[in-house]
Each structure stands twice: as structure tokens, then as C-alpha cells.
Amino acid sequence: MSEQLADELEAVNSIYGDGTLVPADDSPSTYILTLPGEITESTLRLQFPPAYPDEPPVVLGTHSSGEHAKRGAAARDLALFRDAVGEVYEPGQVCLFDAIEQVKELLTAVITAEKEDDEEEEEEAENEKRVSSYDTAAAAATHDVLSSDSQTGGGDTLGPEPPWTLSVPLIELKSTFIARCAPVSSPGQAAQYLQHLLASDKRVRAATHNITAWRIRGPNGTSFQDCDDDGETAAGGRLLHLMQLMDLWDTMVVVTRWYGGQLLGPRRFALINGAARDAFVRAGLVKEEENKQEGRKKKGGK
């Protein structure tokens, strides 16, 4: 063992605790590294060539994945540590401390992202369970209302068909998304258009979610804007934010989702906003799209 390796061995165990880096039983040049911290239980096998630190350490593989590790965690930790060594190593300089600190940062970021994805998928699954539990009752209640309207002549109160502009359907993992937008001049009109849609379209009424958003300019400089998730947590706010970014006024949008049985995770929000944007473009509300297309034609010489 070189003097530099011996010093590094002592320093690593002093900083992170005894047993962090210990010799392996099967080879004098091989060591077992326990990655510090509470975010992982992985231990790795490292080999130090006689010329270390003039030559880099070799990350041989995983020694142990830990008793409670998630599937694939050991392979992830191994890949991250190899990347860390590759980034921090410089010939002639010991690198373990820097590599350990680098992998701690990488692991924290990766595990935080994984937890957020898991939480979003759990939340989506819970939303689907909650919505499906109400589907039968909601359908029955709507049927009763419509039957009552037809008997009393109340169906006329729905008014004329709203001037919807529809997006192309977006389908992913059997979930289908369709958006429709229409010009509106008051919050009351937006609510009436939504009521008309749900009362007149059985398929929309039976959908998993009907996410809505609208922005309206009122008199004397007033303005109104609102949204409704309809059980798809945060989706309505994201739709409203899209309309704000696009500076759309006096418009409402309804994005209908039929759940296909497979969770989409955060991807569902991109599909919801993508369907809405397509409806806005088809309605002629997004003029910059036309300008971009004209620019491409000019560049292409057509």
C-alpha cells in the first residue's frame, strides 16, 4: 500500500466513520467502500493499482445492495459512483473524498426525483380510485336531472350549442385526451357552456376528468379567471398558467381525459396542456404559430 493510499484510507474513515473503506478479504489491492449517509445501503468493491494515484482506482462492482434496498438501487449507485470517479479523478491526485462527496450529491438529487415521481403516481392512482367510486352515482344523478328536464321542458334552458373548437385526440398508454375551447364573455357563460357540454355529451359526461380553465376581461378594467381540476390534482392550475403564458383572454378550455388503466405520472400534465394548446391553435388564438410556419417556409425557399 502506497503512503498516499494509506493516508487517504485513514482520512476517509476519520471523516465518514470507521469501516467506510476497509480491505477486502480476497485481495490485498481490493477494498470495500460503504457509501456514507442514510440515503443508500450499497457497498462497492474498489481496486487500487500499485501506481495509484498516478492511475485511477477501478470500480469493480457492487459488494452488497443492503437488506432493504429497492430493486435496481445497487446498479444505480454503482453507475453514479463510476461517473463520479470519472469526473473528479486527476492523475497524481487522490480522489476518493471528492468522488464520495460527488456521489452523495448525485444520489440526493436522484432519490429526491424518484420520491417525487412515486408520490405523483400514488396521487394519480388515488385520484383514479376516488373518481371511479363516484362514476356510477354521478351518472345516475345526471340521468335523473336530464330526465326531469325532459319531462318539464327544462332542456331548453341549456341554450344553443357552444362554438367549440376541438383539438386532435392525444392517446398514450390507452388514455385519451381531447381539448375544446370557446370564446366566452362572462364567468356565467363559461359555467353554462360547461353545463351544456356535460348535459349533452354522454361520452364527455362519463369521462374520468373534465379539467377546465377560463380567463375573461370584464368592464372597467376588471378581469376574471378560474380553473377546476375535476379530480386531477393541479391540472386546472397548469391549464390556467398556460393561458396566462399565451396571454389568452375571453376564452375557456375544457380538457377531457378518459383513463386507460395505466398510470402516466407527470407525463399526463404535458398531454393535458398539449391538447389545450392544439385547440387554441386550431381556433386561431395563437398567431405566433402561423408566423413560425411562415418563417420556416421562407427559410426553405418555398
C-alpha positions, 0 to 999 in steps of 0.5 A: 500500500502506497503512503498516499493510499494509506493516508487517504484510507485513514482520512476517509474513515476519520471523516465518514466513520470507521469501516467506510473503506476497509480491505477486502478479504480476497485481495490485498489491492481490493477494498470495500467502500460503504457509501456514507449517509442514510440515503443508500445501503450499497457497498462497492468493491474498489481496486487500487493499482500499485501506481495509484494515484498516478492511475485511477482506482477501478470500480469493480462492482457492487459488494452488497445492495443492503437488506432493504434496498429497492430493486435496481438501487445497487446498479444505480449507485454503482453507475453514479459512483463510476461517473463520479470517479470519472469526473473528479479523478486527476492523475497524481491526485487522490480522489476518493473524498471528492468522488464520495462527496460527488456521489452523495450529491448525485444520489440526493438529487436522484432519490429526491426525483424518484420520491417525487415521481412515486408520490405523483403516481400514488396521487394519480392512482388515488385520484383514479380510485376516488373518481371511479367510486363516484362514476356510477352515482354521478351518472345516475344523478345526471340521468335523473336531472336530464330526465326531469328536464325532459319531462318539464321542458327544462332542456331548453334552458341549456341554450344553443350549442357552444362554438367549440373548437376541438383539438386532435385526440392525444392517446398514450398508454390507452388514455385519451385526451381531447381539448375544446375551447370557446370564446366566452364573455362572462364567468356565467357563460363559461359555467353554462357552456360547461353545463351544456357540454356535460348535459349533452355529451354522454361520452364527455359526461362519463369521462374520468376528468373534465379539467377546465380553465377560463380567463375573461376581461370584464368592464372597467378594467376588471378581469376574471379567471378560474380553473377546476381540476375535476379530480386531477390534482393541479391540472386546472392550475397548469391549464390556467398558467398556460393561458396566462403564458399565451396571454389568452383572454375571453376564452375557456378550455375544457380538457377531457381525459378518459383513463386507460388503466395505466398510470402516466405520472407527470407525463399526463400534465404535458398531454393535458396542456398539449391538447389545450394548446392544439385547440387554441391553435386550431381556433386561431388564438395563437398567431405566433404559430402561423408566423413560425410556419411562415418563417420556416417556409421562407427559410426553405425557399418555398 
